[in-house]
Amino acid sequence: MWLHEGHRPRSDHRDGPPVGSPITTVVRSVALFVVAALFEIGGAWLVWQGIREHKGWIRIDASVIALGLYGVVATFQSDDSFGRILAAYGGIFVAGSIAWGTVADGYRPDRYDAIGALVCLAGMAMIMYAPRSH
């Protein structure tokens, strides 16, 4: 990821940030994390629905597909470190799980849930996007 390598984007773009700019790189990365979260949290929720809520094996079967797609989406991150990507994704997973529960199950997070999710997102940003010297 050039963000970590100290490259500078071209400055001749007038219609938004240049491709490969830090903003573009981070936005793409965050979008991939959100898509991965939808697949992973959705897949886990389908298992929950199938088993705990007795809503059938078709939901469990669909969960296998969703969870597999989560793994595929993670490979599109531009960082080469599996451990870093998975660790950073943990922050997205925590915040996304709270959001999913709110939307799908009527869960109402309290202030400690919200603060905890923000701490996790800050940790994710530090792990994934902090400048590094190689």
CORQUI-V413197 format. One record per pair of residues at least 12 apart in sequence whose ideal C-beta (glycine too) atoms are under 6 Angstrom apart, sorted by the first residue. I is the first residue (numbers start at 0). J is the second residue. Records with the same first field share a line. If there is no record, write none. Layout:
# CORQUI-V413197
I = J + J
This chain:
# CORQUI-V413197
0 = 77 + 78
1 = 19
2 = 21 + 24
3 = 131
8 = 20
25 = 128
28 = 76
31 = 72 + 75 + 76
32 = 88 + 91
34 = 72
35 = 69 + 72 + 73
36 = 91 + 95
38 = 65 + 68 + 69
39 = 69
40 = 95 + 96 + 99
41 = 65
42 = 62 + 65 + 66
45 = 58 + 61 + 62
46 = 59 + 62
86 = 126
87 = 123 + 126 + 127
90 = 119 + 120 + 122 + 123
91 = 123
93 = 116 + 119
94 = 116 + 119 + 120
97 = 112 + 116
